Amino acid sequence: MLTPAAVFKCLSDETRARATLLITREGELCVCELVCALDDSQPKISRHLAQLRSCGLLLDRRQGQWVYYRLNPELPAWVREVLDTTLAANTEWLESNTHRLSAMEGRPLNTTMCC
């Protein structure tokens, strides 16, 4: 069960917060997309995604050699509401990330092979 303390602790890191909001916005993102959008190394992004998965916020799926992340569909409604409200109120904070993501060359088409 996700408690408010667990959710906010999990999102207290800026990289995890940005990744979660980008996934909330896009529905599902490949690790390579998050590496591009967050302008950080793959090991660092993967470590943060593993933390988000272990706390129950995200689920992953493997497609070939690529791993895609999405919000856990069983999140309580209040968690989804917090994420949706935070995303809507902070588009400017995510602007550089969303710009890098949209400018990414070779960006996968969701269920197709990633970069």
Secondary structure, 3 states (H helix, E strand, C coil): CCCHHHHHHHCCCHHHHHHHHHHHHHCCEEHHHHHHHHCCCHHHHHHHHHHHHHCCCEEEEEECCEEEEEECCCCCHHHHHHHHHHHHHCCCCCHHHHHHHHCCCCCCCCCCCCC
